[in-house]
Every structure is written in C-alpha cells, then in structure tokens.
Amino acid sequence: MNPVKEIVINELHARLNKSPFLLVVDYNKTTVSQFNEARKRLREVGAKMTVAKNSFVRLAAKQAGLSEEIVKSLLGQSAIVTGAEDVAAAAKVLKTFNKESKRLAFRGGLVDGNFVDEAAANVLADLPSKPQLQAQLLGVLLAPGTKLVRTLNEPAASLARVLQAHADATNGDAAA
C-alpha cells in the first residue's frame, strides 16, 4: 500500500479510537463556505469534521473494530464527525445547520459502539448539553437535602418570629 495512504488510514484509525462517537453526514451540494461554516461551529463544541475517501474510512473502521452498519452508511460524498466528549452538542450543530441550509444530511453514526440512525441522532440533538444535564442532575440530588434543612430550621425560625412579635408588642405597649 502507498505510504501516504497508510498515514491517512492510521490517522483516521487513531481518531476513531479516541472518539466516543462517529457521525457520518452527506455533504453533497454543500459549498465550500457552507462546509467551512459547519466545521467552525463543530470546532466550537469540540468536534471535528473530516472528508476522507470512503475506502480509507472503511479500512480505518475495520481496523478499529467498529460496527459493519457504519461501513454501510459510507456512500457517496461522506464526511465524518468525531469529537472528544459531547455527541449531543455535535448532533445539535449538525441538525441546526441542516435546518438552515438543507445540507449535511445525517446518514448514520456510532455512539459508544452502538449504531444510531437519523431518528436517534435527532433525539441526541434535542438533548441538553452535557453541562446542562450535569447541572440538572446536581439540582435533583441536592433538592432533598435542601428541603430537609429547611424543614429542620422552620421550628426555630417560627419561635424567633413569635418572640420578635412579642417583643415588638411589649415595646409598643411601653411606648404608648
């Protein structure tokens, strides 16, 4: 095999192994400026879109031991999207971009080794981002403790209000 081809395949293989997700999109009829805009938006959420020959991506996917279903989605003009963490953010960018430009149609993908189709990718795109989900979970976990502290504190607060009202009433009677 040509050494340049080996380098490209090895680089793709390394990216596929590092990334917890792989999304395949069809970039047919996408202009260069549109493609660069999509890349820029993906970069902002920690994802990277790459165009490589489908045969190179197939070889890299086989070397990485990825599902055969993803190989079947590599038809025509395909670009792959990989990233370090948040697949929901990358899917959201692709969905938004597709709404705006009617380009970059989703073909398939892998998330943690499981194949996802277009419907599943749209569900991923509708999920809140990872930091938002973490904040929601933290709120759910802290709510019982907050309620407990408030409940335990209430009798003392009530007593303090009664004593304050009594003191105000006593001071009001003494002043009159």
One Martini backbone bead per residue (centre of mass of N, CA, C, O) as a GRO file, in nm:
protein
  176
    1MET     BB    1   0.100   0.034   0.017
    2ASN     BB    2   0.076   0.349   0.026
    3PRO     BB    3   0.216   0.560   0.254
    4VAL     BB    4   0.001   0.783   0.250
    5LYS     BB    5  -0.241   0.600   0.300
    6GLU     BB    6  -0.144   0.488   0.571
    7ILE     BB    7  -0.143   0.756   0.721
    8VAL     BB    8  -0.443   0.822   0.689
    9ILE     BB    9  -0.554   0.562   0.818
   10ASN     BB   10  -0.407   0.593   1.091
   11GLU     BB   11  -0.538   0.863   1.164
   12LEU     BB   12  -0.829   0.764   1.158
   13HIS     BB   13  -0.795   0.538   1.363
   14ALA     BB   14  -0.714   0.722   1.600
   15ARG     BB   15  -0.975   0.894   1.600
   16LEU     BB   16  -1.176   0.658   1.642
   17ASN     BB   17  -1.053   0.565   1.918
   18LYS     BB   18  -1.087   0.846   2.077
   19SER     BB   19  -1.381   0.849   1.999
   20PRO     BB   20  -1.720   0.809   2.121
   21PHE     BB   21  -1.785   0.916   1.823
   22LEU     BB   22  -1.968   0.873   1.497
   23LEU     BB   23  -2.044   1.076   1.217
   24VAL     BB   24  -2.242   1.061   0.916
   25VAL     BB   25  -2.229   1.278   0.630
   26ASP     BB   26  -2.388   1.451   0.369
   27TYR     BB   27  -2.218   1.691   0.133
   28ASN     BB   28  -2.398   1.738  -0.091
   29LYS     BB   29  -2.404   2.060  -0.229
   30THR     BB   30  -2.177   2.185  -0.066
   31THR     BB   31  -2.020   2.451   0.004
   32VAL     BB   32  -1.734   2.577   0.118
   33SER     BB   33  -1.856   2.787   0.312
   34GLN     BB   34  -2.050   2.591   0.452
   35PHE     BB   35  -1.842   2.385   0.546
   36ASN     BB   36  -1.673   2.586   0.716
   37GLU     BB   37  -1.903   2.664   0.906
   38ALA     BB   38  -1.951   2.384   1.021
   39ARG     BB   39  -1.667   2.343   1.131
   40LYS     BB   40  -1.669   2.583   1.322
   41ARG     BB   41  -1.909   2.491   1.498
   42LEU     BB   42  -1.785   2.220   1.582
   43ARG     BB   43  -1.529   2.331   1.716
   44GLU     BB   44  -1.686   2.483   1.950
   45VAL     BB   45  -1.782   2.170   2.059
   46GLY     BB   46  -1.532   1.957   2.001
   47ALA     BB   47  -1.544   1.902   1.691
   48LYS     BB   48  -1.472   1.705   1.382
   49MET     BB   49  -1.455   1.753   1.029
   50THR     BB   50  -1.406   1.496   0.773
   51VAL     BB   51  -1.250   1.427   0.462
   52ALA     BB   52  -1.265   1.101   0.311
   53LYS     BB   53  -1.223   0.825   0.183
   54ASN     BB   54  -1.428   0.565   0.215
   55SER     BB   55  -1.210   0.342   0.207
   56PHE     BB   56  -1.045   0.456   0.444
   57VAL     BB   57  -1.268   0.449   0.657
   58ARG     BB   58  -1.326   0.149   0.638
   59LEU     BB   59  -1.045   0.052   0.723
   60ALA     BB   60  -1.037   0.202   0.995
   61ALA     BB   61  -1.297   0.071   1.110
   62LYS     BB   62  -1.196  -0.220   1.099
   63GLN     BB   63  -0.945  -0.176   1.277
   64ALA     BB   64  -1.136  -0.064   1.521
   65GLY     BB   65  -1.404  -0.249   1.532
   66LEU     BB   66  -1.646  -0.152   1.387
   67SER     BB   67  -1.940  -0.143   1.269
   68GLU     BB   68  -2.092  -0.239   0.973
   69GLU     BB   69  -2.314  -0.017   0.958
   70ILE     BB   70  -2.118   0.222   0.911
   71VAL     BB   71  -2.006   0.125   0.639
   72LYS     BB   72  -2.286   0.144   0.486
   73SER     BB   73  -2.296   0.476   0.519
   74LEU     BB   74  -2.050   0.491   0.303
   75LEU     BB   75  -2.181   0.704   0.069
   76GLY     BB   76  -2.051   0.898  -0.131
   77GLN     BB   77  -2.053   1.210   0.013
   78SER     BB   78  -1.846   1.189   0.294
   79ALA     BB   79  -1.850   1.280   0.638
   80ILE     BB   80  -1.676   1.303   0.946
   81VAL     BB   81  -1.761   1.298   1.300
   82THR     BB   82  -1.563   1.397   1.576
   83GLY     BB   83  -1.481   1.360   1.937
   84ALA     BB   84  -1.433   1.389   2.288
   85GLU     BB   85  -1.754   1.409   2.404
   86ASP     BB   86  -2.024   1.577   2.287
   87VAL     BB   87  -2.270   1.453   2.086
   88ALA     BB   88  -2.508   1.649   2.122
   89ALA     BB   89  -2.369   1.904   2.017
   90ALA     BB   90  -2.300   1.799   1.734
   91ALA     BB   91  -2.591   1.723   1.652
   92LYS     BB   92  -2.705   2.008   1.688
   93VAL     BB   93  -2.535   2.146   1.473
   94LEU     BB   94  -2.627   1.969   1.235
   95LYS     BB   95  -2.930   2.025   1.258
   96THR     BB   96  -2.919   2.332   1.231
   97PHE     BB   97  -2.768   2.342   0.962
   98ASN     BB   98  -2.982   2.179   0.803
   99LYS     BB   99  -3.213   2.381   0.843
  100GLU     BB  100  -3.069   2.628   0.707
  101SER     BB  101  -2.934   2.462   0.429
  102LYS     BB  102  -2.997   2.163   0.342
  103ARG     BB  103  -2.740   2.024   0.468
  104LEU     BB  104  -2.593   1.763   0.601
  105ALA     BB  105  -2.691   1.473   0.596
  106PHE     BB  106  -2.779   1.218   0.786
  107ARG     BB  107  -2.675   0.861   0.799
  108GLY     BB  108  -2.490   0.792   1.059
  109GLY     BB  109  -2.371   0.612   1.364
  110LEU     BB  110  -2.163   0.622   1.664
  111VAL     BB  111  -2.237   0.539   2.015
  112ASP     BB  112  -2.063   0.359   2.208
  113GLY     BB  113  -2.091   0.125   1.963
  114ASN     BB  114  -2.370   0.233   1.866
  115PHE     BB  115  -2.606   0.246   1.638
  116VAL     BB  116  -2.726   0.537   1.455
  117ASP     BB  117  -2.980   0.705   1.332
  118GLU     BB  118  -3.154   0.977   1.244
  119ALA     BB  119  -3.355   0.968   1.481
  120ALA     BB  120  -3.140   0.940   1.707
  121ALA     BB  121  -2.988   1.202   1.637
  122ASN     BB  122  -3.228   1.390   1.695
  123VAL     BB  123  -3.246   1.317   1.992
  124LEU     BB  124  -2.962   1.409   2.065
  125ALA     BB  125  -3.006   1.708   1.970
  126ASP     BB  126  -3.241   1.756   2.197
  127LEU     BB  127  -3.047   1.746   2.404
  128PRO     BB  128  -2.883   1.852   2.642
  129SER     BB  129  -2.609   1.940   2.750
  130LYS     BB  130  -2.383   1.819   2.962
  131PRO     BB  131  -2.383   2.056   3.169
  132GLN     BB  132  -2.693   2.065   3.197
  133LEU     BB  133  -2.731   1.774   3.299
  134GLN     BB  134  -2.550   1.806   3.548
  135ALA     BB  135  -2.717   2.035   3.680
  136GLN     BB  136  -2.981   1.878   3.703
  137LEU     BB  137  -2.871   1.648   3.877
  138LEU     BB  138  -2.774   1.822   4.110
  139GLY     BB  139  -3.053   1.938   4.180
  140VAL     BB  140  -3.183   1.664   4.247
  141LEU     BB  141  -2.976   1.584   4.473
  142LEU     BB  142  -3.018   1.857   4.655
  143ALA     BB  143  -3.322   1.885   4.727
  144PRO     BB  144  -3.360   1.706   4.983
  145GLY     BB  145  -3.153   1.856   5.163
  146THR     BB  146  -3.286   2.134   5.150
  147LYS     BB  147  -3.559   2.048   5.269
  148LEU     BB  148  -3.451   1.942   5.537
  149VAL     BB  149  -3.324   2.203   5.641
  150ARG     BB  150  -3.583   2.371   5.628
  151THR     BB  151  -3.749   2.190   5.822
  152LEU     BB  152  -3.550   2.208   6.069
  153ASN     BB  153  -3.556   2.536   6.078
  154GLU     BB  154  -3.856   2.626   6.121
  155PRO     BB  155  -3.909   2.620   6.432
  156ALA     BB  156  -3.696   2.834   6.503
  157ALA     BB  157  -3.813   3.058   6.322
  158SER     BB  158  -4.090   3.071   6.456
  159LEU     BB  159  -3.995   3.144   6.738
  160ALA     BB  160  -3.853   3.407   6.655
  161ARG     BB  161  -4.112   3.548   6.552
  162VAL     BB  162  -4.273   3.539   6.816
  163LEU     BB  163  -4.067   3.692   6.992
  164GLN     BB  164  -4.064   3.947   6.815
  165ALA     BB  165  -4.365   4.010   6.840
  166HIS     BB  166  -4.363   4.036   7.149
  167ALA     BB  167  -4.150   4.260   7.163
  168ASP     BB  168  -4.308   4.465   6.993
  169ALA     BB  169  -4.559   4.470   7.177
  170THR     BB  170  -4.413   4.560   7.436
  171ASN     BB  171  -4.291   4.823   7.318
  172GLY     BB  172  -4.564   4.943   7.229
  173ASP     BB  173  -4.688   4.957   7.524
  174ALA     BB  174  -4.456   5.129   7.655
  175ALA     BB  175  -4.486   5.380   7.459
  176ALA     BB  176  -4.811   5.432   7.523
   0.00000   0.00000   0.00000
